[in-house]
Amino acid sequence: MISVKLQKAVNDQIQAEMYSANLYLAMSGYCMSKGLKGFANWLRVQYQEETMHALKFVDYILARGGELELKEIDAAPTDFGKPVDVFSKVLAHEEHVTDLINKLHEVAVEEKDVAAQIFIQWFVTEQVEEESTTSGILEQLKMVGDKSSGLFYLDKELATRTYQPPAANA
C-alpha cells in the first residue's frame, strides 16, 4: 500500500506532468505557426514523453492500491518569443520538474517506501537527460544567434527526433 502522503505527492506529480505536456504542445503549435517545423516536431515529441511520464505515475499509484486524483491543469501560455526564448523556457521548466521529482523522492524516503524510491529513480535519471539535451539545444541556439542559415540547420536536425517509448520495465 502507498501512504496517504506519498499518494498525494504522486497525484500532484501527475498534474505537473500533464501541465508539462500541455506546455510543450503549446510550444510546438507556436513553433509550427512560425514555420519552424523541426522545432515543432521536437516539442511535440516532448509532449508525448511528458504524457507517458504522467501515465507511468498513474499506473504506479494504481498498482500500489492508491487512489488516483486527476487535478485541474492550468492553461499554457501561447506566445514564446524567438527559438532561443522557447528553449530558455524549456530549460527553466525542466529544472523546475527536476526539483519536483527530487521533492517526490524525498517524500518516498521520509515514508520509508523503498519501492517508490526505486520507481522514482528512473525519473531522477530521466531529468538529467532532459536538462542536458535541452541545455545543448539552447547553447546551439545562442551560438547561431540571428543567423537564419544556422536556425534552419537546427530546425532540420530537430525534425529528425522521434518518440521512443521506454522499455516495459523502465
Contacts in CASP RR format, 6 or more apart in sequence:
PFRMAT RR
TARGET T0000
AUTHOR 0000-0000-0000
METHOD contacts of the structure
MODEL  1
MISVKLQKAVNDQIQAEMYSANLYLAMSGYCMSKGLKGFANWLRVQYQEE
TMHALKFVDYILARGGELELKEIDAAPTDFGKPVDVFSKVLAHEEHVTDL
INKLHEVAVEEKDVAAQIFIQWFVTEQVEEESTTSGILEQLKMVGDKSSG
LFYLDKELATRTYQPPAANA
1 64 0 8 1.000
1 65 0 8 1.000
1 66 0 8 1.000
2 10 0 8 1.000
2 61 0 8 1.000
2 64 0 8 1.000
2 65 0 8 1.000
2 66 0 8 1.000
2 113 0 8 1.000
2 116 0 8 1.000
3 111 0 8 1.000
3 113 0 8 1.000
5 107 0 8 1.000
5 110 0 8 1.000
5 111 0 8 1.000
6 107 0 8 1.000
6 108 0 8 1.000
6 111 0 8 1.000
6 113 0 8 1.000
6 116 0 8 1.000
7 61 0 8 1.000
7 66 0 8 1.000
7 67 0 8 1.000
9 103 0 8 1.000
9 104 0 8 1.000
9 107 0 8 1.000
10 57 0 8 1.000
10 60 0 8 1.000
10 61 0 8 1.000
10 104 0 8 1.000
11 61 0 8 1.000
11 68 0 8 1.000
11 69 0 8 1.000
11 70 0 8 1.000
11 71 0 8 1.000
12 71 0 8 1.000
12 100 0 8 1.000
13 57 0 8 1.000
13 100 0 8 1.000
13 101 0 8 1.000
13 104 0 8 1.000
14 54 0 8 1.000
14 57 0 8 1.000
14 58 0 8 1.000
14 61 0 8 1.000
14 68 0 8 1.000
14 70 0 8 1.000
14 71 0 8 1.000
15 70 0 8 1.000
15 71 0 8 1.000
15 72 0 8 1.000
15 73 0 8 1.000
16 97 0 8 1.000
16 100 0 8 1.000
17 50 0 8 1.000
17 51 0 8 1.000
17 53 0 8 1.000
17 54 0 8 1.000
17 57 0 8 1.000
17 97 0 8 1.000
18 50 0 8 1.000
18 51 0 8 1.000
18 54 0 8 1.000
18 73 0 8 1.000
19 73 0 8 1.000
19 74 0 8 1.000
19 76 0 8 1.000
20 50 0 8 1.000
20 53 0 8 1.000
20 93 0 8 1.000
20 97 0 8 1.000
21 47 0 8 1.000
21 50 0 8 1.000
21 51 0 8 1.000
21 54 0 8 1.000
22 47 0 8 1.000
22 73 0 8 1.000
22 75 0 8 1.000
22 76 0 8 1.000
23 76 0 8 1.000
23 77 0 8 1.000
23 93 0 8 1.000
24 43 0 8 1.000
24 44 0 8 1.000
24 46 0 8 1.000
24 47 0 8 1.000
24 50 0 8 1.000
24 90 0 8 1.000
25 43 0 8 1.000
25 44 0 8 1.000
25 47 0 8 1.000
25 76 0 8 1.000
26 76 0 8 1.000
26 77 0 8 1.000
26 78 0 8 1.000
26 80 0 8 1.000
27 43 0 8 1.000
27 76 0 8 1.000
27 80 0 8 1.000
27 86 0 8 1.000
27 89 0 8 1.000
27 90 0 8 1.000
28 39 0 8 1.000
28 40 0 8 1.000
28 41 0 8 1.000
28 43 0 8 1.000
28 44 0 8 1.000
28 46 0 8 1.000
28 47 0 8 1.000
29 40 0 8 1.000
29 43 0 8 1.000
30 78 0 8 1.000
30 79 0 8 1.000
30 80 0 8 1.000
30 81 0 8 1.000
30 86 0 8 1.000
31 37 0 8 1.000
31 38 0 8 1.000
31 39 0 8 1.000
31 40 0 8 1.000
31 43 0 8 1.000
31 80 0 8 1.000
31 83 0 8 1.000
31 86 0 8 1.000
32 40 0 8 1.000
36 83 0 8 1.000
36 151 0 8 1.000
36 155 0 8 1.000
37 155 0 8 1.000
37 159 0 8 1.000
38 155 0 8 1.000
38 156 0 8 1.000
38 157 0 8 1.000
38 158 0 8 1.000
38 159 0 8 1.000
39 83 0 8 1.000
39 86 0 8 1.000
39 154 0 8 1.000
39 155 0 8 1.000
39 158 0 8 1.000
41 158 0 8 1.000
41 159 0 8 1.000
41 161 0 8 1.000
42 137 0 8 1.000
42 158 0 8 1.000
42 159 0 8 1.000
42 161 0 8 1.000
43 86 0 8 1.000
43 90 0 8 1.000
45 161 0 8 1.000
45 162 0 8 1.000
45 163 0 8 1.000
46 90 0 8 1.000
48 163 0 8 1.000
49 163 0 8 1.000
52 165 0 8 1.000
52 166 0 8 1.000
53 123 0 8 1.000
53 126 0 8 1.000
56 122 0 8 1.000
58 68 0 8 1.000
60 116 0 8 1.000
60 119 0 8 1.000
61 67 0 8 1.000
61 68 0 8 1.000
62 68 0 8 1.000
64 115 0 8 1.000
64 116 0 8 1.000
80 86 0 8 1.000
80 89 0 8 1.000
83 141 0 8 1.000
83 151 0 8 1.000
83 154 0 8 1.000
84 138 0 8 1.000
84 141 0 8 1.000
84 142 0 8 1.000
84 145 0 8 1.000
87 134 0 8 1.000
87 137 0 8 1.000
87 138 0 8 1.000
87 141 0 8 1.000
88 138 0 8 1.000
90 134 0 8 1.000
90 137 0 8 1.000
90 138 0 8 1.000
91 131 0 8 1.000
91 134 0 8 1.000
91 135 0 8 1.000
91 138 0 8 1.000
94 127 0 8 1.000
94 130 0 8 1.000
94 131 0 8 1.000
94 134 0 8 1.000
95 131 0 8 1.000
97 127 0 8 1.000
97 130 0 8 1.000
98 127 0 8 1.000
98 130 0 8 1.000
98 131 0 8 1.000
101 120 0 8 1.000
101 123 0 8 1.000
101 124 0 8 1.000
101 127 0 8 1.000
102 124 0 8 1.000
104 120 0 8 1.000
104 123 0 8 1.000
105 117 0 8 1.000
105 120 0 8 1.000
105 121 0 8 1.000
105 124 0 8 1.000
108 116 0 8 1.000
108 117 0 8 1.000
108 120 0 8 1.000
109 117 0 8 1.000
122 166 0 8 1.000
122 170 0 8 1.000
137 154 0 8 1.000
137 158 0 8 1.000
140 154 0 8 1.000
141 151 0 8 1.000
141 154 0 8 1.000
144 150 0 8 1.000
144 151 0 8 1.000
144 153 0 8 1.000
144 154 0 8 1.000
145 151 0 8 1.000
END
